[in-house]
Amino acid sequence: MAAHALSRRELARLFAFGGSAAFLGHPAFRALRIHRPGPPGPPRSAADWNEIRARFLIPEALTVLNAANLCPAPAHVLQTVQEYTERLDREPVPSFRNEMHSAKEAVRERLARYLRVLPEEVLITRNTSEANNWVSSGLDLGPGDEVLIFADNHPSNHLAWRAKGERFGYAVRELPVENPHPGPDHYVDAFRSAVTARTRVLAFSHLTNTVGDLFPARELCSLARDLGILTLVDGAQTLGLLDLDLSDMQPDFFSGSAHKWPCGPKETGLLYVNRRVHDRFWPSVYSPYAGTIGLSRTHEGMGQRDEPAIHTFGEQIDFLTGIGQAAIETRSRDITNALVEGLASIDGVRLWCSADPDLRVAVVSFDPAGLDPRRVLQALEADGIVAAARAGTDRAGIRFAPHFYNSFEDVDRAVGAIHRYVRTGL
């Protein structure tokens, strides 16, 4: 037996007389513990985008333009999740489990600062879909009530509201969208005209995942608040992309995921709940291991969570803050503008996203001159370019979604590929 190996009798004695603290102090167990350096600090310069790109595992030969669906995470995110998960399996003892569980409150503090709100207004969920469903399940709605949604909405809002409206007897009314983007005033006026005495909720996507239309969230939330109507802003496409200030936007609810634009761990997300509506929002799940402040005490009882991922979500928020969220937004917009300009120069290509940079951010959808989107997507993948395709008759085509880890060389590569397909066919 090795000098520091633990016998079964020693294990029993240590737990009986010293508990987990004595156990963790034994030299044999200390040797198993992982020494993990802290996450990388911010880049030396916010403008050194090559250095930032090097933090990711994306091969140089691969151009990833699919942030609207799934963002790659920096290497330190993967390392942190893996090492804390391994340590949790090596040390499934009360002291470390408590450490991991309590880390959630530090993450909540980071998220609150990042969004410029109060910690008691932040719930940590698994993703945007779960957060949206907490809202549609947690409001006291029934016969005689009405929910307004815009037609271009994510299914976790769209389908969920309709299914629950059928179950609980309230109406869900869909407001049409226009293409190209008609401007913010159009949607504010459309909402104002649609409101009735029955309207209780307005739910909409901040930035649509289909064609990248940016909705006037601040103005819609302000009007709804004046009319006594609750707002749910689906922020899946803006959390981690825009420099958000929810204290200025003032939604009642705002949802988001870590695995998209924040480039964080999978199955972590958030739901912001404005404190003015806390007394109107019921929990959807009842179970142990809730949070310790605000609504988390009643709404986060979800049993065992992936606490290493939650911890890492907080570290990734620090990484984004170190770069500067305003710089990230500007970089993503600059890359997007170059993509739009390049695609617009190709004969036959029809852009579904707005030509006005104030009405879009980093979702670029287009018809590739009538080519089959599915075949274009296959050709792009074969050429080392990751994108998304949209079939059907509603603005079918290809979607590019660049982020701050992309370069202008990526733009040239993607635009060049589309130009080649259009010129020579597939």
PEDA-V834744 format. One record per backbone hydrogen bond with DSSP energy under -1.0 kcal/mol. NH is the residue of the N-H (numbers start at 0). CO is the residue of the C=O. E is the energy in kcal/mol with one decimal. If there is no record, write none. Layout:
NH_CO_E / NH_CO_E
This chain:
4_1_-1.3 / 10_6_-2.2 / 11_7_-2.0 / 12_8_-2.4 / 13_9_-2.8 / 14_10_-2.2 / 15_11_-2.3 / 16_12_-2.3 / 17_13_-2.3 / 21_17_-1.2 / 22_18_-1.7 / 23_19_-2.7 / 24_20_-1.0 / 25_22_-1.3 / 29_25_-2.3 / 30_26_-1.6 / 31_28_-1.3 / 47_44_-2.0 / 48_46_-2.0 / 51_47_-1.6 / 52_48_-2.6 / 53_49_-1.6 / 54_51_-1.5 / 55_52_-1.5 / 61_58_-1.9 / 62_383_-3.0 / 64_385_-2.3 / 66_400_-2.4 / 68_65_-1.8 / 69_65_-2.2 / 70_258_-2.5 / 74_54_-3.3 / 76_73_-1.1 / 77_73_-1.3 / 78_74_-2.4 / 79_75_-2.3 / 80_76_-2.4 / 81_77_-2.3 / 82_78_-2.7 / 83_79_-2.4 / 84_80_-2.1 / 85_81_-2.6 / 86_82_-2.3 / 87_83_-2.0 / 88_84_-1.6 / 89_85_-2.1 / 90_86_-3.1 / 92_90_-2.3 / 96_92_-2.4 / 97_93_-2.6 / 98_94_-1.8 / 99_95_-2.6 / 100_96_-2.4 / 101_97_-2.6 / 102_98_-1.1 / 103_100_-1.1 / 104_101_-1.3 / 106_102_-1.9 / 107_103_-2.3 / 108_104_-1.9 / 109_105_-1.9 / 110_106_-2.7 / 111_107_-2.3 / 112_108_-2.2 / 113_109_-2.5 / 114_110_-2.0 / 116_111_-2.5 / 120_117_-2.0 / 121_118_-1.9 / 122_270_-2.5 / 124_268_-1.3 / 130_126_-2.0 / 131_127_-3.1 / 132_128_-2.1 / 133_129_-2.1 / 134_130_-1.5 / 135_131_-2.3 / 136_132_-1.8 / 137_133_-1.5 / 138_134_-1.0 / 140_138_-1.5 / 144_141_-2.2 / 145_197_-1.6 / 146_170_-2.6 / 147_200_-2.9 / 148_172_-2.4 / 150_174_-3.1 / 152_150_-1.4 / 156_153_-2.0 / 157_153_-3.0 / 158_154_-1.7 / 159_154_-1.2 / 160_156_-2.3 / 161_157_-1.7 / 162_158_-2.8 / 163_159_-2.4 / 164_160_-2.2 / 165_161_-2.1 / 166_162_-1.6 / 167_163_-2.8 / 168_164_-1.7 / 170_144_-2.5 / 172_146_-2.8 / 174_148_-3.1 / 187_183_-1.9 / 188_184_-2.7 / 189_185_-2.3 / 190_186_-2.0 / 191_187_-2.4 / 192_188_-2.5 / 193_189_-1.3 / 194_190_-1.3 / 198_195_-1.1 / 199_145_-3.1 / 200_145_-1.2 / 201_229_-2.7 / 202_147_-2.6 / 203_231_-2.1 / 205_233_-2.5 / 207_212_-2.2 / 213_358_-2.3 / 214_205_-3.0 / 216_214_-2.1 / 219_215_-2.5 / 220_216_-2.8 / 221_217_-2.0 / 222_218_-2.3 / 223_219_-2.5 / 224_220_-2.4 / 225_221_-2.0 / 226_222_-1.5 / 227_224_-1.1 / 228_223_-3.0 / 229_199_-2.7 / 231_201_-2.4 / 232_252_-2.6 / 233_203_-2.7 / 234_254_-1.7 / 237_234_-1.5 / 238_234_-2.6 / 240_237_-2.0 / 241_237_-2.4 / 243_241_-1.6 / 245_114_-1.9 / 247_244_-1.2 / 248_244_-2.3 / 249_245_-2.6 / 252_230_-1.8 / 253_271_-1.7 / 254_232_-2.0 / 255_269_-1.8 / 257_267_-2.9 / 262_259_-2.2 / 263_257_-3.1 / 268_124_-2.4 / 269_255_-2.4 / 270_122_-2.4 / 271_253_-3.3 / 272_120_-3.0 / 273_251_-2.6 / 276_273_-2.4 / 277_274_-1.1 / 279_276_-1.9 / 280_277_-1.2 / 281_137_-3.3 / 290_295_-2.2 / 294_119_-1.4 / 295_292_-1.3 / 296_293_-1.4 / 297_294_-1.5 / 298_294_-3.0 / 299_295_-1.3 / 301_299_-1.8 / 302_287_-1.8 / 306_304_-1.7 / 309_305_-1.9 / 310_306_-2.8 / 311_307_-2.0 / 312_308_-2.0 / 313_309_-1.4 / 314_310_-1.4 / 315_311_-2.4 / 316_312_-1.8 / 317_313_-1.7 / 318_314_-1.8 / 319_315_-2.4 / 320_316_-2.5 / 321_317_-2.3 / 322_318_-1.7 / 323_319_-2.6 / 327_323_-2.2 / 328_324_-2.5 / 329_325_-2.3 / 330_326_-2.6 / 331_327_-2.5 / 332_328_-2.4 / 333_329_-2.5 / 334_330_-2.3 / 335_331_-2.2 / 336_332_-2.8 / 337_333_-1.8 / 338_334_-2.0 / 339_335_-2.8 / 340_336_-2.4 / 341_337_-2.3 / 342_338_-2.7 / 343_339_-2.5 / 345_342_-1.7 / 348_345_-1.7 / 349_366_-1.9 / 351_364_-2.8 / 352_364_-1.5 / 358_355_-2.2 / 363_399_-3.3 / 365_397_-2.2 / 366_349_-3.2 / 368_366_-2.5 / 370_367_-1.8 / 375_371_-2.3 / 376_372_-2.5 / 377_373_-1.9 / 378_374_-2.3 / 379_375_-2.7 / 380_376_-2.3 / 381_377_-2.2 / 382_378_-1.5 / 383_380_-1.9 / 384_379_-2.6 / 385_62_-3.2 / 387_398_-1.7 / 389_396_-3.1 / 394_392_-1.2 / 396_389_-2.6 / 397_365_-2.5 / 398_387_-3.0 / 399_363_-2.9 / 400_64_-1.9 / 405_402_-2.1 / 410_406_-1.4 / 411_407_-2.2 / 412_408_-2.2 / 413_409_-2.5 / 414_410_-2.8 / 415_411_-2.3 / 416_412_-1.9 / 417_413_-2.2 / 418_414_-2.5 / 419_415_-2.1 / 420_416_-2.4 / 421_417_-2.5 / 422_418_-2.1 / 423_419_-2.7 / 424_420_-2.6
